[in-house]
């Protein structure tokens, strides 16, 4: 898709520009930690008004016999200061919630919180899954790759005993958990503010049903596709998935002749997603006015997008044991 390719090229150029402003931060990180972008930057689809969502994640090391983050807390603060200065210099909007979510985590926090009741509350669920599903390394590319390997190893901990027919049910369930968390969080915010910023809330719902849905379900489609082709999903397959954006995962499906039964729905998903990006790429006030005027039509389009995703998933999952684990 020409429009998607244009957004990708523009995002890559903006990431390079941002990296050129962060040489000091890159030096502080070395191979100890990484900074990766999520959201529209992570999906390589930045628009004119996109903000920047980031995570700082450190590898683990031993200091005086204590296992701890390799990136010292004070160095993490300096990196955050570098990031804030860089985005202000380049005219990128300030970090969301006054920087509340610009956190510094260790990979041990990501892997150690798997399945824990406070996984979502500590934002480790979001950070870990978005690392998998929609991230781009901004700084510390080598550490970024190592950290992904560590997280994959946690999800694939039983692979050795089931390598010939491994179904990544653990990861699939976590992806579904993330999707449900997005949905529940939206409903909770709506309940707390039933009138205030009503249009803004509806726009968030509209975006949820496109970008967040595509992030989660393109990954499930990819994993199902690999399992259908190979009869297993290896850590190498998982690493390949992390290197693809959500739209690139759909493009991969289109390249597989064996999946011709979903080529039509997959192509339509890409077309409708490009339309969504183009519609929403406008100033906030202008977007609110356009949505208010055609909210029924726009929301109907979001449900149509979901219908296509369901069609692709259920068709690809037919007679697929892994699909059964996802559904039941």
LINFEN-V737151 format. One record per residue. N is the residue number from 1. RES is the residue in three letters. SS is DSSP state (H for helix, E for strand, - for the rest). Layout:
n/res/ss
N/RES/SS
N/RES/SS
//
This chain:
n/res/ss
1/UNK/-
2/UNK/H
3/UNK/H
4/UNK/H
5/UNK/H
6/UNK/H
7/UNK/H
8/UNK/H
9/UNK/H
10/UNK/H
11/UNK/H
12/UNK/H
13/UNK/H
14/UNK/H
15/UNK/H
16/UNK/H
17/UNK/H
18/UNK/H
19/UNK/H
20/UNK/H
21/UNK/-
22/UNK/-
23/UNK/H
24/UNK/H
25/UNK/H
26/UNK/H
27/UNK/H
28/UNK/H
29/UNK/H
30/UNK/-
31/UNK/-
32/UNK/-
33/UNK/E
34/UNK/E
35/UNK/E
36/UNK/E
37/UNK/E
38/UNK/E
39/UNK/H
40/UNK/H
41/UNK/H
42/UNK/H
43/UNK/-
44/UNK/-
45/UNK/-
46/UNK/-
47/UNK/-
48/UNK/-
49/UNK/-
50/UNK/-
51/UNK/-
52/UNK/-
53/UNK/E
54/UNK/E
55/UNK/E
56/UNK/E
57/UNK/E
58/UNK/E
59/UNK/-
60/UNK/E
61/UNK/E
62/UNK/E
63/UNK/E
64/UNK/-
65/UNK/-
66/UNK/E
67/UNK/E
68/UNK/E
69/UNK/E
70/UNK/-
71/UNK/-
72/UNK/-
73/UNK/H
74/UNK/H
75/UNK/H
76/UNK/H
77/UNK/H
78/UNK/H
79/UNK/H
80/UNK/H
81/UNK/H
82/UNK/H
83/UNK/H
84/UNK/H
85/UNK/H
86/UNK/H
87/UNK/H
88/UNK/H
89/UNK/H
90/UNK/-
91/UNK/-
92/UNK/-
93/UNK/-
94/UNK/-
95/UNK/-
96/UNK/H
97/UNK/H
98/UNK/H
99/UNK/H
100/UNK/-
101/UNK/-
102/UNK/-
103/UNK/-
104/UNK/E
105/UNK/E
106/UNK/E
107/UNK/H
108/UNK/H
109/UNK/H
110/UNK/H
111/UNK/H
112/UNK/H
113/UNK/-
114/UNK/-
115/UNK/-
116/UNK/-
117/UNK/-
118/UNK/-
119/UNK/-
120/UNK/-
121/UNK/-
122/UNK/-
123/UNK/-
124/UNK/H
125/UNK/H
126/UNK/H
127/UNK/H
128/UNK/H
129/UNK/H
130/UNK/H
131/UNK/H
132/UNK/H
133/UNK/H
134/UNK/-
135/UNK/-
136/UNK/E
137/UNK/E
138/UNK/E
139/UNK/E
140/UNK/-
141/UNK/H
142/UNK/H
143/UNK/H
144/UNK/H
145/UNK/H
146/UNK/H
147/UNK/H
148/UNK/H
149/UNK/H
150/UNK/H
151/UNK/H
152/UNK/H
153/UNK/H
154/UNK/H
155/UNK/H
156/UNK/-
157/UNK/-
158/UNK/-
159/UNK/H
160/UNK/H
161/UNK/H
162/UNK/-
163/UNK/H
164/UNK/H
165/UNK/H
166/UNK/-
167/UNK/-
168/UNK/-
169/UNK/H
170/UNK/H
171/UNK/H
172/UNK/H
173/UNK/H
174/UNK/H
175/UNK/H
176/UNK/H
177/UNK/H
178/UNK/H
179/UNK/H
180/UNK/H
181/UNK/H
182/UNK/H
183/UNK/H
184/UNK/H
185/UNK/H
186/UNK/H
187/UNK/H
188/UNK/H
189/UNK/H
190/UNK/H
191/UNK/H
192/UNK/H
193/UNK/-
194/UNK/-
195/UNK/-
196/UNK/-
197/UNK/-
198/UNK/H
199/UNK/H
200/UNK/H
201/UNK/H
202/UNK/H
203/UNK/H
204/UNK/H
205/UNK/H
206/UNK/H
207/UNK/H
208/UNK/H
209/UNK/H
210/UNK/H
211/UNK/H
212/UNK/H
213/UNK/H
214/UNK/H
215/UNK/H
216/UNK/H
217/UNK/H
218/UNK/H
219/UNK/H
220/UNK/H
221/UNK/H
222/UNK/H
223/UNK/H
224/UNK/H
225/UNK/H
226/UNK/H
227/UNK/H
228/UNK/H
229/UNK/H
230/UNK/H
231/UNK/-
232/UNK/-
233/UNK/-
234/UNK/-
235/UNK/H
236/UNK/H
237/UNK/H
238/UNK/H
239/UNK/H
240/UNK/H
241/UNK/H
242/UNK/H
243/UNK/-
244/UNK/-
245/UNK/-
246/UNK/H
247/UNK/H
248/UNK/H
249/UNK/H
250/UNK/H
251/UNK/H
252/UNK/H
253/UNK/H
254/UNK/H
255/UNK/H
256/UNK/-
257/UNK/H
258/UNK/H
259/UNK/H
260/UNK/H
261/UNK/H
262/UNK/H
263/UNK/H
264/UNK/H
265/UNK/H
266/UNK/H
267/UNK/H
268/UNK/H
269/UNK/H
270/UNK/H
271/UNK/H
272/UNK/H
273/UNK/H
274/UNK/H
275/UNK/H
276/UNK/H
277/UNK/H
278/UNK/H
279/UNK/H
280/UNK/H
281/UNK/-
282/UNK/-
283/UNK/-
284/UNK/H
285/UNK/H
286/UNK/H
287/UNK/H
288/UNK/H
289/UNK/H
290/UNK/H
291/UNK/H
292/UNK/H
293/UNK/H
294/UNK/-
295/UNK/H
296/UNK/H
297/UNK/H
298/UNK/H
299/UNK/H
300/UNK/H
301/UNK/H
302/UNK/H
303/UNK/H
304/UNK/H
305/UNK/H
306/UNK/H
307/UNK/H
308/UNK/H
309/UNK/H
310/UNK/H
311/UNK/H
312/UNK/H
313/UNK/H
314/UNK/H
315/UNK/H
316/UNK/H
317/UNK/-
318/UNK/-
319/UNK/-
320/UNK/-
321/UNK/H
322/UNK/H
323/UNK/H
324/UNK/H
325/UNK/H
326/UNK/H
327/UNK/H
328/UNK/-
//
